[in-house]
Amino acid sequence: MTILEMGSASNATTQADCRRHPFEAPELSLGEMFYPLGFPTIVRTNSREILSLADGLWSAFARRFHTNVIRVDVHVVEGDLAECPTAPEFRIVRPLLINMADSDNYSIANIERHSTQIVLSRATLKYHSYLNYFFLSAAPLCHIATAFATPVHAGCVTHNGRGVLLCGESGAGKSTLSYACARAGWTYVSDDATYLINSGGDRLVTGNCHQVRFRPSAAELFPEVAGLDITPRAAGKPSIELPTAPMPGITCATTAQVDFLVLLNRHSAGPHELVSWPRDAARNYLREVLFGSGESLATQYAALERLLRAKIVELRYTDLDWAVHRLEKLTREGI
């Protein structure tokens, strides 16, 4: 409104038309509760497609943890670009985690308030892999991994009632060995991202048991994977991503108690063997991926100390079947 129009409106019997500022993000008229990894998360948005994508990511999860609700607001704006945005840049300005691709595609997470504001251009909705990887699926994980759980770069499987974390850098074989164990009758919990629950005095972990991801080379090891579609990744190498639900003979669980930490070394030139691994080295490995406030890091460090009470070993192998059998012996005999 112009100044003169405002003056006329103030003298009129009808109330002035207070429109939204053009810089304001759209109002959020839609909302739904989800439970990624079992944590309550409310998603509010002005786009039904966002809710559909969220449902595809998290509908398989039921509520398991009674934490504060994580809030994710997704504002879809018109924008000017038609192509997929570039990969965003991350910055931590505590308590904010800023994820910026461009002026129409960014997110700001407040890790103290467990809330994330996301702005996306309507054109970006066409690029599901990009949108999910960098923004939608990442939003609740940011808060889970700083407030309620401690992320561990490891797969997780259980056997004989005992949980095993399969640790290693990218490409170490965590997903391959996790799946090989599941095919051999183990219970599958996660392939390469596991979360240690901060509360309580035990070593309870959770993960995404509803999906397994392979490198394309896994088709050489598992005939059932051969010929399946390769999923382009928004970041990292392409992968074969499959839901575990329809896989015959695969047993899954959303949580596990950890008894063993196993560092994977499948490129060892020496003999196949299981040897002790230094606790200090394990501590340094586990702390590498953590970020947050001093208070949240102190909580996570304390959780890791509980985890480090588990038996810690290094598995040196090149033969996958041998590795599975050796781990079975570990869960059965503790050595």
WOKAHU-V177795 format. One record per run of one state. SS is the DSSP state (a for helix, b for strand, c for the rest). FROM is the first residue (numbers start at 0). TO is the last residue. If there is no record, write none. Layout:
ss=SS from=FROM to=TO
ss=SS from=FROM to=TO
This chain:
ss=c from=0 to=1
ss=a from=2 to=10
ss=c from=11 to=28
ss=b from=29 to=33
ss=c from=34 to=34
ss=a from=35 to=37
ss=b from=38 to=44
ss=c from=45 to=46
ss=a from=47 to=57
ss=c from=58 to=63
ss=b from=64 to=76
ss=c from=77 to=87
ss=b from=88 to=92
ss=c from=93 to=94
ss=b from=95 to=101
ss=c from=102 to=103
ss=b from=104 to=109
ss=c from=110 to=113
ss=b from=114 to=120
ss=a from=121 to=125
ss=c from=126 to=126
ss=a from=127 to=147
ss=b from=148 to=151
ss=c from=152 to=152
ss=b from=153 to=158
ss=c from=159 to=160
ss=b from=161 to=166
ss=c from=167 to=172
ss=a from=173 to=182
ss=c from=183 to=185
ss=b from=186 to=189
ss=c from=190 to=192
ss=b from=193 to=196
ss=c from=197 to=202
ss=b from=203 to=206
ss=c from=207 to=209
ss=b from=210 to=213
ss=c from=214 to=214
ss=a from=215 to=219
ss=c from=220 to=221
ss=a from=222 to=224
ss=c from=225 to=229
ss=b from=230 to=230
ss=c from=231 to=237
ss=b from=238 to=242
ss=c from=243 to=249
ss=b from=250 to=251
ss=c from=252 to=253
ss=b from=254 to=264
ss=c from=265 to=271
ss=b from=272 to=275
ss=c from=276 to=277
ss=a from=278 to=286
ss=c from=287 to=292
ss=a from=293 to=306
ss=c from=307 to=309
ss=b from=310 to=315
ss=c from=316 to=318
ss=a from=319 to=332
ss=c from=333 to=334
